[in-house]
């Protein structure tokens, strides 16, 4: 029987891949999770690489380590068990919440015709979901409807959460009336995408790991209008969309005149400020909100708050 031997990549290629792997691990680490060598190879910055090349990079880079079956920064070794726990929790909890999110998006786009694209984002998309987490949605909307979209999602999300009061919560998802469940992560007006002000690796990663549910044409339009994203993640060019739903029969847009955007902004900001007030004694939750908002700028809502 023939025995195969793994050939080491050339020095130049090894160095380039090592740098890409290091940057990818750091990018994941900033979000508090890590991946197996095989999965990291698939979502490596700059395009997929072989799993063997990821393992070469780990062995050659003193700043990287393989712990609990995950590729992490060596400084994060003390957190390896907790990171592994999040990955295991995702496998147990995600299926139920993905189905829940897809059904929610179907109702959302039926009632909000100004929403042209929806993706599942956050921990449910990235692989670190726990049952105490909320479900983050990225939205693309028609111009002049960002705040209206925020209000509609949160109103429908509150009604939805009332049916799930028994859901586990943490400091970030605990709310006075019902748990925080379906929430807005990022809202982009179509004009903001032509082009995006940001085409850095963090924005490319955000769009790449998000799972498209509705409006694939609108999502693909972002990639087409922003070729800089492909420099970081060429995988965006042929991203699969297994959760994609057909366009349902939608409410007429005349139910949402443009004049509703201004009051929606005031209402949404008041609700957002109230939620931050309820977290005033939970510094970890406030710090997490601040970090997420920092990663989304300049597209965050209510920055004057």
Sine and cosine of phi, psi and omega as CSV:
sin_phi,cos_phi,sin_psi,cos_psi,sin_omega,cos_omega
0.00,0.00,0.74,-0.67,-0.03,-1.00
-0.95,0.30,0.60,-0.80,0.02,-1.00
-0.94,-0.35,0.80,-0.60,0.01,-1.00
-1.00,-0.05,0.53,-0.85,0.01,-1.00
-0.84,-0.54,0.64,-0.77,0.01,-1.00
-0.98,0.20,0.86,-0.51,0.02,-1.00
-1.00,0.03,0.77,-0.64,0.02,-1.00
-0.92,0.38,0.62,-0.79,0.08,-1.00
-0.90,0.44,0.37,-0.93,0.02,-1.00
-0.87,0.49,0.33,-0.94,-0.04,-1.00
-0.86,0.51,-0.69,0.73,-0.01,-1.00
-0.90,0.45,-0.74,0.67,-0.01,-1.00
-0.91,0.41,-0.62,0.78,-0.01,-1.00
-0.88,0.48,-0.68,0.73,0.00,-1.00
-0.91,0.42,-0.67,0.75,0.00,-1.00
-0.91,0.41,-0.68,0.73,-0.01,-1.00
-0.93,0.36,-0.63,0.78,0.03,-1.00
-0.85,0.53,-0.67,0.74,0.02,-1.00
-0.91,0.41,-0.67,0.74,0.01,-1.00
-0.91,0.42,-0.66,0.75,0.03,-1.00
-0.90,0.43,-0.70,0.72,0.01,-1.00
-0.85,0.52,-0.71,0.70,-0.01,-1.00
-0.92,0.40,-0.59,0.80,0.02,-1.00
-0.92,0.38,-0.69,0.72,0.02,-1.00
-0.89,0.46,-0.65,0.76,0.03,-1.00
-0.91,0.42,-0.65,0.76,0.02,-1.00
-0.88,0.48,-0.70,0.71,0.04,-1.00
-0.91,0.41,-0.65,0.76,-0.02,-1.00
-0.88,0.48,-0.58,0.81,0.04,-1.00
-0.89,0.46,-0.41,0.91,0.02,-1.00
-0.99,-0.12,0.01,1.00,0.13,-0.99
1.00,0.08,0.34,0.94,0.05,-1.00
-0.58,-0.82,0.09,-1.00,-0.05,-1.00
-0.52,-0.85,0.19,-0.98,-0.09,-1.00
-0.76,-0.65,0.30,-0.95,0.12,-0.99
-0.93,0.36,0.34,-0.94,0.06,-1.00
-0.82,0.57,-0.63,0.77,-0.03,-1.00
-0.91,0.41,-0.71,0.71,-0.01,-1.00
-0.94,0.33,-0.61,0.79,0.05,-1.00
-0.87,0.49,-0.61,0.79,0.03,-1.00
-0.88,0.48,-0.57,0.82,-0.02,-1.00
-0.95,0.32,-0.59,0.81,-0.10,-0.99
-0.94,-0.35,0.42,0.91,0.00,-1.00
-0.89,0.45,0.65,-0.76,0.13,-0.99
-0.82,0.58,0.67,-0.74,0.01,-1.00
1.00,0.05,-0.04,1.00,0.03,-1.00
0.88,-0.47,0.34,-0.94,-0.04,-1.00
-0.89,0.46,0.51,-0.86,0.11,-0.99
-0.76,-0.65,0.11,-0.99,0.05,-1.00
-0.97,0.23,0.55,-0.84,0.05,-1.00
-0.84,0.54,-0.61,0.79,0.01,-1.00
-0.87,0.50,-0.57,0.82,0.00,-1.00
-0.94,0.33,-0.56,0.83,0.09,-1.00
-0.89,0.46,-0.69,0.73,-0.01,-1.00
-0.91,0.41,-0.58,0.81,0.11,-0.99
-0.87,0.49,-0.68,0.73,-0.02,-1.00
-0.90,0.44,-0.64,0.77,0.02,-1.00
-0.89,0.46,-0.71,0.70,-0.03,-1.00
-0.91,0.42,-0.52,0.85,-0.10,-1.00
-1.00,0.00,-0.24,0.97,-0.12,-0.99
-0.93,-0.36,0.90,-0.43,-0.04,-1.00
-0.93,0.36,-0.25,0.97,0.01,-1.00
-1.00,0.06,-0.14,0.99,-0.03,-1.00
-0.93,-0.36,0.43,-0.90,0.02,-1.00
-0.51,-0.86,0.38,-0.92,0.11,-0.99
-0.94,-0.34,0.93,-0.38,-0.04,-1.00
-0.67,-0.74,0.67,-0.74,-0.03,-1.00
0.82,0.57,0.47,0.88,0.00,-1.00
0.98,0.20,0.13,0.99,-0.05,-1.00
-0.88,-0.48,0.51,-0.86,0.07,-1.00
-1.00,0.01,0.87,-0.48,-0.05,-1.00
-0.70,-0.71,0.26,-0.97,0.15,-0.99
-0.95,0.30,0.62,-0.79,-0.07,-1.00
-0.86,0.51,-0.54,0.84,0.01,-1.00
-0.92,0.40,-0.29,0.96,-0.01,-1.00
-1.00,-0.10,0.15,0.99,-0.02,-1.00
-0.81,0.59,-0.63,0.77,0.02,-1.00
-0.89,0.45,-0.38,0.92,0.00,-1.00
-0.99,-0.10,0.08,1.00,-0.10,-0.99
-0.85,0.52,-0.66,0.75,-0.01,-1.00
-0.90,0.45,-0.68,0.74,0.01,-1.00
-0.92,0.40,-0.63,0.77,0.02,-1.00
-0.91,0.42,-0.67,0.74,0.06,-1.00
-0.88,0.47,-0.62,0.78,0.03,-1.00
-0.88,0.47,-0.63,0.78,0.04,-1.00
-0.90,0.43,-0.67,0.75,0.01,-1.00
-0.89,0.45,-0.67,0.74,0.02,-1.00
-0.92,0.38,-0.62,0.79,0.03,-1.00
-0.90,0.43,-0.56,0.83,0.04,-1.00
-0.87,0.49,-0.70,0.71,-0.02,-1.00
-0.87,0.49,-0.55,0.84,-0.04,-1.00
-0.99,0.14,-0.58,0.82,-0.19,-0.98
-0.97,-0.25,-0.34,0.94,-0.23,-0.97
-0.93,0.37,-0.63,0.78,-0.12,-0.99
-0.84,0.54,-0.73,0.68,0.00,-1.00
-0.87,0.50,-0.67,0.74,-0.08,-1.00
-0.98,0.22,-0.50,0.86,0.10,-0.99
-0.89,0.46,-0.73,0.68,0.04,-1.00
-0.87,0.50,-0.66,0.75,0.02,-1.00
-0.88,0.47,-0.68,0.73,-0.02,-1.00
-0.91,0.40,-0.68,0.74,0.00,-1.00
-0.88,0.47,-0.68,0.74,0.02,-1.00
-0.91,0.40,-0.61,0.79,0.03,-1.00
-0.91,0.42,-0.70,0.72,0.01,-1.00
-0.88,0.48,-0.62,0.79,0.02,-1.00
-0.87,0.50,-0.70,0.72,0.04,-1.00
-0.93,0.38,-0.65,0.76,-0.03,-1.00
-0.86,0.50,-0.77,0.63,-0.08,-1.00
-0.96,0.29,-0.37,0.93,0.11,-0.99
-0.92,0.40,-0.66,0.75,-0.08,-1.00
-1.00,0.02,-0.27,0.96,-0.08,-1.00
-0.81,-0.59,1.00,0.10,-0.09,-1.00
-0.92,0.38,-0.23,0.97,0.00,-1.00
-0.99,0.15,-0.12,0.99,0.08,-1.00
-1.00,0.04,0.87,-0.49,-0.10,-1.00
-0.97,-0.25,-0.25,0.97,0.02,-1.00
-0.41,-0.91,0.65,-0.76,0.02,-1.00
-0.66,-0.75,0.72,-0.70,0.11,-0.99
-0.76,-0.65,0.52,-0.85,0.18,-0.98
-0.99,0.16,0.78,-0.62,-0.06,-1.00
-0.83,-0.56,-0.28,-0.96,0.09,-1.00
0.92,0.40,-0.41,-0.91,-0.11,-0.99
-0.91,0.41,-0.46,0.89,0.00,-1.00
-0.93,0.38,-0.50,0.86,0.04,-1.00
-1.00,0.05,-0.55,0.83,-0.16,-0.99
-1.00,0.06,-0.34,0.94,0.07,-1.00
0.93,-0.36,0.20,0.98,-0.01,-1.00
-0.85,-0.52,0.53,0.85,-0.11,-0.99
-0.98,0.20,0.67,-0.74,0.16,-0.99
-0.86,-0.51,0.38,-0.92,-0.07,-1.00
-0.90,0.44,-0.31,0.95,0.05,-1.00
-1.00,0.08,-0.13,0.99,0.00,-1.00
-0.97,0.23,0.27,-0.96,0.19,-0.98
-0.99,-0.12,0.14,-0.99,0.02,-1.00
-0.97,-0.25,0.89,-0.46,-0.02,-1.00
-1.00,-0.04,0.66,-0.75,0.03,-1.00
-0.85,-0.52,0.71,-0.71,0.19,-0.98
-0.99,-0.14,0.73,-0.69,-0.07,-1.00
-0.85,-0.52,0.57,-0.82,0.26,-0.96
-0.90,-0.43,0.77,-0.64,-0.09,-1.00
-0.75,-0.67,0.33,-0.94,0.11,-0.99
-0.90,0.43,0.47,-0.88,-0.01,-1.00
-0.83,0.56,0.62,-0.78,0.03,-1.00
0.99,0.16,0.31,0.95,-0.04,-1.00
-0.73,-0.68,0.31,0.95,-0.05,-1.00
-0.90,0.44,-0.76,0.65,-0.07,-1.00
-0.96,0.28,-0.56,0.83,0.07,-1.00
-0.89,0.45,-0.66,0.75,0.04,-1.00
-0.88,0.47,-0.68,0.74,0.01,-1.00
-0.87,0.50,-0.71,0.71,-0.02,-1.00
-0.92,0.40,-0.69,0.72,-0.03,-1.00
-0.90,0.45,-0.70,0.71,0.01,-1.00
-0.87,0.49,-0.70,0.71,-0.05,-1.00
-0.95,0.31,-0.54,0.84,0.07,-1.00
-0.92,0.40,-0.77,0.64,0.04,-1.00
-0.90,0.44,-0.58,0.81,0.02,-1.00
-0.90,0.43,-0.60,0.80,0.05,-1.00
-0.91,0.40,-0.71,0.71,0.04,-1.00
-0.87,0.49,-0.65,0.76,0.02,-1.00
-0.91,0.42,-0.68,0.74,-0.05,-1.00
-0.93,0.38,-0.45,0.89,0.03,-1.00
-0.87,0.50,-0.44,0.90,0.03,-1.00
-1.00,0.07,-0.03,1.00,-0.05,-1.00
-0.76,-0.65,0.69,0.72,-0.03,-1.00
-0.89,0.45,-0.41,0.91,-0.03,-1.00
-0.99,0.13,-0.01,1.00,0.00,-1.00
-0.86,0.51,0.69,-0.73,0.10,-1.00
-0.87,0.50,0.56,-0.83,-0.01,-1.00
-0.73,-0.68,0.29,-0.96,0.16,-0.99
-0.76,-0.64,-0.20,-0.98,-0.05,-1.00
-0.90,0.44,-0.41,0.91,-0.03,-1.00
-1.00,0.06,-0.52,0.86,-0.10,-1.00
-0.98,-0.22,-0.05,1.00,0.03,-1.00
-0.96,0.28,0.79,-0.62,0.05,-1.00
-0.73,-0.69,0.40,-0.92,-0.08,-1.00
-0.88,0.47,-0.63,0.78,-0.12,-0.99
-0.99,-0.10,-0.75,0.66,-0.03,-1.00
-0.50,-0.86,0.39,-0.92,-0.04,-1.00
-0.90,0.44,0.49,-0.87,0.12,-0.99
-0.95,0.30,0.87,-0.50,-0.12,-0.99
-0.79,-0.62,-0.93,0.36,0.04,-1.00
-0.99,-0.16,0.88,-0.47,-0.11,-0.99
-0.70,-0.72,0.25,-0.97,0.02,-1.00
-1.00,-0.07,0.79,-0.61,0.08,-1.00
-0.99,-0.13,-0.74,0.67,-0.08,-1.00
-0.55,-0.83,0.74,-0.68,0.08,-1.00
-0.83,-0.56,0.85,-0.52,0.02,-1.00
-0.87,-0.49,0.80,-0.59,0.20,-0.98
-0.97,0.25,0.48,-0.88,-0.09,-1.00
-0.86,0.50,-0.61,0.80,0.00,-1.00
-0.92,0.40,-0.46,0.89,0.03,-1.00
-0.93,0.36,-0.31,0.95,-0.03,-1.00
-1.00,-0.01,-0.01,1.00,-0.14,-0.99
-0.84,-0.54,0.96,0.27,-0.12,0.99
-1.00,-0.07,0.10,-1.00,0.15,-0.99
-0.92,0.38,0.63,-0.78,0.08,-1.00
-0.92,0.39,-0.51,0.86,0.02,-1.00
-0.92,-0.40,0.79,-0.61,0.12,-0.99
-0.75,-0.66,0.57,0.82,-0.02,-1.00
-0.99,0.15,0.05,-1.00,-0.08,-1.00
-0.92,0.40,-0.52,0.85,0.02,-1.00
-0.93,0.37,-0.65,0.76,0.04,-1.00
-0.93,0.36,-0.65,0.76,0.04,-1.00
-0.88,0.48,-0.67,0.75,0.02,-1.00
-0.90,0.43,-0.68,0.73,0.01,-1.00
-0.83,0.55,-0.70,0.71,-0.01,-1.00
-0.96,0.27,-0.52,0.85,-0.05,-1.00
-0.95,0.30,-0.71,0.71,-0.08,-1.00
-0.98,0.19,-0.34,0.94,0.03,-1.00
-0.90,0.44,0.65,-0.76,-0.04,-1.00
-1.00,-0.08,0.93,-0.37,0.00,-1.00
-0.89,0.45,0.70,-0.71,0.05,-1.00
-0.87,-0.49,-0.58,0.82,-0.04,-1.00
-0.56,-0.83,0.60,-0.80,0.12,-0.99
0.96,0.27,0.78,0.62,-0.04,-1.00
-0.87,0.49,-0.56,0.83,0.03,-1.00
-0.87,0.49,-0.67,0.74,0.01,-1.00
-0.91,0.41,-0.62,0.78,0.02,-1.00
-0.93,0.36,-0.66,0.75,0.03,-1.00
-0.92,0.38,-0.49,0.87,0.03,-1.00
-0.88,0.48,-0.59,0.81,0.04,-1.00
-0.87,0.50,-0.71,0.71,0.00,-1.00
-0.90,0.44,-0.68,0.73,-0.01,-1.00
-0.90,0.44,-0.56,0.83,-0.02,-1.00
-0.99,0.10,-0.18,0.98,-0.10,-0.99
-0.71,-0.70,0.95,0.31,-0.05,-1.00
-0.88,0.48,-0.33,0.94,0.04,-1.00
-0.88,0.48,-0.45,0.89,0.04,-1.00
-0.89,0.46,-0.58,0.82,-0.04,-1.00
-0.94,0.33,-0.36,0.93,0.07,-1.00
-0.91,0.42,-0.54,0.84,0.04,-1.00
-1.00,0.04,-0.68,0.74,-0.05,-1.00
-0.70,-0.71,0.99,0.13,0.08,-1.00
-0.87,0.49,-0.31,0.95,0.04,-1.00
-0.88,0.48,-0.33,0.95,0.02,-1.00
-0.89,0.46,-0.43,0.90,-0.09,-1.00
-0.92,0.40,-0.48,0.88,-0.01,-1.00
-0.70,-0.71,0.73,0.69,-0.01,-1.00
-0.92,0.39,0.77,-0.64,0.05,-1.00
-0.96,0.29,0.34,-0.94,-0.01,-1.00
-0.63,-0.77,0.93,0.37,-0.07,-1.00
-0.93,0.37,-0.31,0.95,-0.04,-1.00
-1.00,-0.10,0.06,1.00,-0.13,-0.99
-0.88,0.47,0.73,-0.68,0.04,-1.00
-0.97,-0.26,0.39,-0.92,0.10,-0.99
-0.96,0.29,0.41,-0.91,0.02,-1.00
-0.94,0.35,0.87,-0.50,0.01,-1.00
-0.98,0.18,0.11,-0.99,0.13,-0.99
-0.93,0.37,0.82,-0.58,-0.20,-0.98
-0.93,-0.37,0.50,-0.87,0.05,-1.00
-0.89,0.45,0.54,-0.84,-0.01,-1.00
-0.91,0.41,0.62,-0.79,0.00,-1.00
-0.92,0.38,-0.26,0.97,0.00,-1.00
-0.92,0.38,-0.24,0.97,0.07,-1.00
-0.97,0.24,-0.14,0.99,-0.04,-1.00
-0.78,-0.62,0.94,0.35,0.03,-1.00
-0.90,0.43,0.39,-0.92,-0.07,-1.00
-0.86,0.50,-0.45,0.89,-0.06,-1.00
-0.92,0.39,-0.21,0.98,0.02,-1.00
-0.98,0.22,-0.28,0.96,-0.08,-1.00
-0.90,0.43,-0.66,0.75,-0.03,-1.00
-0.90,0.43,-0.79,0.62,0.05,-1.00
-0.89,0.46,-0.52,0.85,0.05,-1.00
-0.89,0.45,-0.59,0.80,0.02,-1.00
-0.90,0.44,-0.71,0.71,-0.01,-1.00
-0.92,0.40,-0.67,0.75,0.01,-1.00
-0.91,0.42,-0.73,0.68,0.00,-1.00
-0.89,0.46,-0.67,0.75,0.00,-1.00
-0.91,0.40,-0.65,0.76,0.03,-1.00
-0.88,0.48,-0.68,0.74,0.01,-1.00
-0.91,0.41,-0.65,0.76,-0.01,-1.00
-0.91,0.42,-0.69,0.72,0.02,-1.00
-0.89,0.46,-0.62,0.78,0.02,-1.00
-0.89,0.45,-0.67,0.74,0.00,-1.00
-0.89,0.45,-0.63,0.78,0.04,-1.00
-0.91,0.41,-0.57,0.82,0.03,-1.00
-0.90,0.43,-0.65,0.76,0.01,-1.00
-0.91,0.41,-0.33,0.94,0.01,-1.00
-0.99,-0.13,0.19,0.98,-0.16,-0.99
-0.88,0.47,-0.40,0.92,0.02,-1.00
-0.98,-0.20,0.22,0.98,-0.02,-1.00
-0.82,-0.57,0.98,0.17,-0.11,-0.99
-0.87,0.50,-0.55,0.84,0.00,-1.00
-0.90,0.43,-0.63,0.77,0.03,-1.00
-0.92,0.40,-0.68,0.73,0.03,-1.00
-0.90,0.44,-0.62,0.79,0.02,-1.00
-0.91,0.41,-0.63,0.78,0.01,-1.00
-0.91,0.40,-0.67,0.74,0.04,-1.00
-0.88,0.48,-0.70,0.72,0.00,-1.00
-0.88,0.47,-0.65,0.76,0.00,-1.00
-0.91,0.42,-0.73,0.68,-0.02,-1.00
-0.87,0.49,-0.68,0.73,0.00,-1.00
-0.90,0.44,-0.60,0.80,0.03,-1.00
-0.89,0.46,-0.64,0.77,-0.02,-1.00
-0.94,0.34,-0.36,0.93,-0.05,-1.00
-1.00,-0.06,-0.22,0.98,-0.04,-1.00
-0.89,0.45,0.59,-0.81,0.20,0.98
-1.00,-0.07,0.44,0.90,-0.10,-0.99
-0.98,-0.22,0.15,0.99,0.01,-1.00
-0.96,0.28,0.51,-0.86,0.13,-0.99
-1.00,0.04,0.44,-0.90,0.16,-0.99
0.88,0.47,0.60,0.80,-0.01,-1.00
-0.93,0.37,-0.28,0.96,0.03,-1.00
-0.99,0.13,0.08,1.00,-0.02,-1.00
-1.00,0.01,0.00,0.00,0.00,0.00
